[in-house]
Structure formats: C-alpha cells, structure tokens
Amino acid sequence: MATTRGVTHLAQVFHALSDETRLCLVVMLGQGERCVCDLTAALDTGQSRLSFHLKTLKDAGLVRDRRDGRWVFYSLVPGALDGLEAALAGVTPGAALQAARARCCG
C-alpha cells in the first residue's frame, strides 16, 4: 500500500478510527448489523452526533448502511479492516530500513 492513493486511504481509515465513539461503533458493528436507534441508545448520544460519526466511518469505507422502511441499519464492510496490521508493520522503522536495503543492496 505504498502508493499515494493507498497512503491517503490509510490515513482516512486511521482518522476514522482515532475517535473513541467511532471505535465503539466499529466494535459494536463487529458483532453484526445494528439499527441506528440501537446505536443511539447504546452510546447515549444524539442522532446528529451519531450521524456525523457514522458518515466519517462510511467515508473511510469501514461502514455501510441499509434502509428498511424508515429505519437505517449499519454494518461493517466485509474485509474493511483487513490489512491494517500489515500496513502498520510496513511503517515501522525496521521495515523501512529493510525496504531501503532491498532496493539498494538487493
């Protein structure tokens, strides 16, 4: 994920995960699809504040929504969190040094 586009997406994902409320939402949605009314009640927060956080997660590609009548249900995008561990491993000082050595000495 060393492309500019990949780094930009990674920054957007980490920004989305950098807020405690959004992390709580990700954990809750990791257990399955939830109605927005359930999320509002569980987090004891207002609908407008919750909408802001859900939009941030959607914009980062982590969450999707589904409308059923007047209700909106949210769930994690399958595989959206895959690769984060590898991306983090790729930004450690040791990994950067190893990559530089491979380019010049390989």
WODA-V853915 format. One record per run of one state. SS is the DSSP state (H for helix, E for strand, - for the rest). FROM is the first residue (numbers start at 1). TO is the last residue. Records with the same first field share a line. If there is no record, write none. Layout:
# WODA-V853915
SS: FROM-TO / FROM-TO
This chain:
# WODA-V853915
-: 1-3 / 18-19 / 30-33 / 44-46 / 60-62 / 69-70 / 77-83 / 90-92 / 106-106
H: 4-17 / 20-29 / 36-43 / 47-59 / 84-89 / 93-105
E: 34-35 / 63-68 / 71-76
